[in-house]
């Protein structure tokens, strides 16, 4: 399937690209020993694809005033400010945004990968209480 992305005819941040996962659903469930890690990997992959989608939209919003005009006045202000920066400063701002999203994704995936241990520890603590 050929999907134009980002779609300049749509409203910003409305549609996302189709996910491309490293394993099929059948491969994931066929490996019960690594099921949790496979699910976290797929979730992380989805998160990083969404990050790339968001960065593509931010770049488009910074480069295309007509596309930016589709945002409401309040939502448009940061993108107008980004568009007003020179190329080097735009790249720095985008790198900071990407780094922040990466940190959030890593924290969420780390939290989820440790969730079973956390729940087991809580269950043991409740039994002792």
ZADO-1210 file (C-alpha; in nm, 4 decimals, padded with zeros to 6 digits):
<atoms>
<atom x="00.0000" y="00.0000" z="00.0000" code="UNK" pos="1"/>
<atom x="00.1367" y="00.3391" z="-00.0962" code="UNK" pos="2"/>
<atom x="00.0439" y="00.5969" z="00.1642" code="UNK" pos="3"/>
<atom x="00.1446" y="00.9619" z="00.1245" code="UNK" pos="4"/>
<atom x="00.2752" y="01.0884" z="00.4528" code="UNK" pos="5"/>
<atom x="00.2370" y="01.3417" z="00.5901" code="UNK" pos="6"/>
<atom x="-00.0821" y="01.4178" z="00.4023" code="UNK" pos="7"/>
<atom x="-00.0896" y="01.7906" z="00.3361" code="UNK" pos="8"/>
<atom x="-00.4591" y="01.7739" z="00.2461" code="UNK" pos="9"/>
<atom x="-00.5586" y="01.6563" z="00.5931" code="UNK" pos="10"/>
<atom x="-00.5624" y="01.8358" z="00.9234" code="UNK" pos="11"/>
<atom x="-00.2240" y="01.8253" z="01.1018" code="UNK" pos="12"/>
<atom x="-00.1773" y="01.5350" z="01.3425" code="UNK" pos="13"/>
<atom x="-00.5027" y="01.3713" z="01.2292" code="UNK" pos="14"/>
<atom x="-00.3681" y="01.0663" z="01.0465" code="UNK" pos="15"/>
<atom x="-00.0622" y="00.8521" z="01.1080" code="UNK" pos="16"/>
<atom x="00.1415" y="00.6255" z="00.8863" code="UNK" pos="17"/>
<atom x="00.0651" y="00.2557" z="00.8882" code="UNK" pos="18"/>
<atom x="00.2792" y="00.0665" z="01.1409" code="UNK" pos="19"/>
<atom x="00.5564" y="-00.1661" z="01.0262" code="UNK" pos="20"/>
<atom x="00.6337" y="-00.4194" z="01.2962" code="UNK" pos="21"/>
<atom x="00.9435" y="-00.6418" z="01.3086" code="UNK" pos="22"/>
<atom x="00.7378" y="-00.9563" z="01.3768" code="UNK" pos="23"/>
<atom x="00.3988" y="-01.0813" z="01.2733" code="UNK" pos="24"/>
<atom x="00.1319" y="-01.1517" z="01.5344" code="UNK" pos="25"/>
<atom x="00.1745" y="-01.5233" z="01.4667" code="UNK" pos="26"/>
<atom x="00.5490" y="-01.5030" z="01.5377" code="UNK" pos="27"/>
<atom x="00.4852" y="-01.3188" z="01.8636" code="UNK" pos="28"/>
<atom x="00.2346" y="-01.5690" z="02.0044" code="UNK" pos="29"/>
<atom x="00.4356" y="-01.8668" z="01.8775" code="UNK" pos="30"/>
<atom x="00.7167" y="-01.7754" z="02.1197" code="UNK" pos="31"/>
<atom x="00.5515" y="-01.7799" z="02.4652" code="UNK" pos="32"/>
<atom x="00.8876" y="-01.7791" z="02.6425" code="UNK" pos="33"/>
<atom x="00.9642" y="-01.4321" z="02.5025" code="UNK" pos="34"/>
<atom x="00.6056" y="-01.3059" z="02.4699" code="UNK" pos="35"/>
<atom x="00.6437" y="-01.0179" z="02.7140" code="UNK" pos="36"/>
<atom x="00.9649" y="-00.8921" z="02.5542" code="UNK" pos="37"/>
<atom x="00.8203" y="-00.9320" z="02.2036" code="UNK" pos="38"/>
<atom x="00.5144" y="-00.7279" z="02.3011" code="UNK" pos="39"/>
<atom x="00.7316" y="-00.4553" z="02.4557" code="UNK" pos="40"/>
<atom x="00.9478" y="-00.4524" z="02.1401" code="UNK" pos="41"/>
<atom x="00.6391" y="-00.4130" z="01.9212" code="UNK" pos="42"/>
<atom x="00.5031" y="-00.1389" z="02.1446" code="UNK" pos="43"/>
<atom x="00.8385" y="00.0386" z="02.1352" code="UNK" pos="44"/>
<atom x="00.8485" y="00.0063" z="01.7580" code="UNK" pos="45"/>
<atom x="00.5030" y="00.1628" z="01.7376" code="UNK" pos="46"/>
<atom x="00.6092" y="00.4442" z="01.9691" code="UNK" pos="47"/>
<atom x="00.9199" y="00.5225" z="01.7638" code="UNK" pos="48"/>
<atom x="00.7169" y="00.5179" z="01.4417" code="UNK" pos="49"/>
<atom x="00.4748" y="00.7664" z="01.5995" code="UNK" pos="50"/>
<atom x="00.7735" y="00.9781" z="01.7019" code="UNK" pos="51"/>
<atom x="00.8890" y="00.9845" z="01.3399" code="UNK" pos="52"/>
<atom x="00.5350" y="01.0754" z="01.2286" code="UNK" pos="53"/>
<atom x="00.5221" y="01.3633" z="01.4762" code="UNK" pos="54"/>
<atom x="00.8628" y="01.4917" z="01.3656" code="UNK" pos="55"/>
<atom x="00.7524" y="01.4767" z="00.9996" code="UNK" pos="56"/>
<atom x="00.4442" y="01.6813" z="01.0850" code="UNK" pos="57"/>
<atom x="00.6466" y="01.9336" z="01.2862" code="UNK" pos="58"/>
<atom x="00.8886" y="01.9777" z="00.9942" code="UNK" pos="59"/>
<atom x="00.5998" y="02.0217" z="00.7531" code="UNK" pos="60"/>
<atom x="00.4314" y="02.2725" z="00.9826" code="UNK" pos="61"/>
<atom x="00.7555" y="02.4696" z="01.0109" code="UNK" pos="62"/>
<atom x="00.8113" y="02.4694" z="00.6328" code="UNK" pos="63"/>
<atom x="00.4590" y="02.5238" z="00.4986" code="UNK" pos="64"/>
<atom x="00.2644" y="02.8303" z="00.6123" code="UNK" pos="65"/>
<atom x="-00.0508" y="02.7189" z="00.4324" code="UNK" pos="66"/>
<atom x="-00.0442" y="02.3845" z="00.6142" code="UNK" pos="67"/>
<atom x="00.0208" y="02.5655" z="00.9434" code="UNK" pos="68"/>
<atom x="-00.2888" y="02.7775" z="00.8800" code="UNK" pos="69"/>
<atom x="-00.5004" y="02.4636" z="00.9292" code="UNK" pos="70"/>
<atom x="-00.4166" y="02.4783" z="01.2996" code="UNK" pos="71"/>
<atom x="-00.6145" y="02.7017" z="01.5298" code="UNK" pos="72"/>
<atom x="-00.4601" y="03.0277" z="01.6453" code="UNK" pos="73"/>
<atom x="-00.3450" y="02.8935" z="01.9821" code="UNK" pos="74"/>
<atom x="-00.1974" y="02.5703" z="01.8476" code="UNK" pos="75"/>
<atom x="-00.0240" y="02.7508" z="01.5636" code="UNK" pos="76"/>
<atom x="00.1926" y="02.9863" z="01.7751" code="UNK" pos="77"/>
<atom x="00.4793" y="02.7466" z="01.8564" code="UNK" pos="78"/>
<atom x="00.4999" y="02.6360" z="01.4923" code="UNK" pos="79"/>
<atom x="00.5049" y="02.9975" z="01.3736" code="UNK" pos="80"/>
<atom x="00.7927" y="03.0566" z="01.6157" code="UNK" pos="81"/>
<atom x="00.9736" y="02.7481" z="01.4846" code="UNK" pos="82"/>
<atom x="00.9213" y="02.8646" z="01.1258" code="UNK" pos="83"/>
<atom x="01.0787" y="03.1993" z="01.2183" code="UNK" pos="84"/>
<atom x="01.4065" y="03.0367" z="01.3256" code="UNK" pos="85"/>
<atom x="01.6995" y="02.9954" z="01.0887" code="UNK" pos="86"/>
<atom x="01.7736" y="02.6422" z="00.9654" code="UNK" pos="87"/>
<atom x="02.0414" y="02.5691" z="01.2261" code="UNK" pos="88"/>
<atom x="01.8175" y="02.6736" z="01.5148" code="UNK" pos="89"/>
<atom x="01.5258" y="02.4741" z="01.3694" code="UNK" pos="90"/>
<atom x="01.7458" y="02.1641" z="01.3596" code="UNK" pos="91"/>
<atom x="01.8448" y="02.2179" z="01.7228" code="UNK" pos="92"/>
<atom x="01.4802" y="02.2599" z="01.8267" code="UNK" pos="93"/>
<atom x="01.3791" y="01.9450" z="01.6375" code="UNK" pos="94"/>
<atom x="01.6681" y="01.7497" z="01.7892" code="UNK" pos="95"/>
<atom x="01.5543" y="01.8544" z="02.1371" code="UNK" pos="96"/>
<atom x="01.1961" y="01.7509" z="02.0565" code="UNK" pos="97"/>
<atom x="01.3168" y="01.4155" z="01.9230" code="UNK" pos="98"/>
<atom x="01.5365" y="01.3575" z="02.2279" code="UNK" pos="99"/>
<atom x="01.2494" y="01.4377" z="02.4626" code="UNK" pos="100"/>
<atom x="01.0188" y="01.1938" z="02.2825" code="UNK" pos="101"/>
<atom x="01.2915" y="00.9264" z="02.2870" code="UNK" pos="102"/>
<atom x="01.3327" y="00.9663" z="02.6634" code="UNK" pos="103"/>
<atom x="00.9581" y="00.9375" z="02.7169" code="UNK" pos="104"/>
<atom x="00.9356" y="00.6262" z="02.4994" code="UNK" pos="105"/>
<atom x="01.2298" y="00.4630" z="02.6777" code="UNK" pos="106"/>
<atom x="01.0803" y="00.5415" z="03.0183" code="UNK" pos="107"/>
<atom x="00.7375" y="00.4036" z="02.9248" code="UNK" pos="108"/>
<atom x="00.8802" y="00.0851" z="02.7706" code="UNK" pos="109"/>
<atom x="01.1112" y="00.0368" z="03.0689" code="UNK" pos="110"/>
<atom x="00.8220" y="00.0853" z="03.3086" code="UNK" pos="111"/>
<atom x="00.6062" y="-00.1622" z="03.1175" code="UNK" pos="112"/>
<atom x="00.8819" y="-00.4217" z="03.0857" code="UNK" pos="113"/>
<atom x="00.9276" y="-00.4109" z="03.4637" code="UNK" pos="114"/>
<atom x="00.5525" y="-00.4128" z="03.5376" code="UNK" pos="115"/>
<atom x="00.5199" y="-00.7896" z="03.5984" code="UNK" pos="116"/>
<atom x="00.8038" y="-00.7775" z="03.8516" code="UNK" pos="117"/>
<atom x="00.6480" y="-00.4759" z="04.0191" code="UNK" pos="118"/>
<atom x="00.3097" y="-00.6496" z="04.0425" code="UNK" pos="119"/>
<atom x="00.4692" y="-00.9684" z="04.1782" code="UNK" pos="120"/>
<atom x="00.6592" y="-00.7682" z="04.4428" code="UNK" pos="121"/>
<atom x="00.3366" y="-00.5932" z="04.5472" code="UNK" pos="122"/>
<atom x="00.1503" y="-00.9250" z="04.5676" code="UNK" pos="123"/>
<atom x="00.4250" y="-01.0737" z="04.7871" code="UNK" pos="124"/>
<atom x="00.4241" y="-00.7636" z="05.0090" code="UNK" pos="125"/>
<atom x="00.0440" y="-00.7892" z="05.0498" code="UNK" pos="126"/>
<atom x="00.0676" y="-01.1546" z="05.1480" code="UNK" pos="127"/>
<atom x="00.3246" y="-01.0708" z="05.4144" code="UNK" pos="128"/>
<atom x="00.1136" y="-00.7865" z="05.5548" code="UNK" pos="129"/>
</atoms>
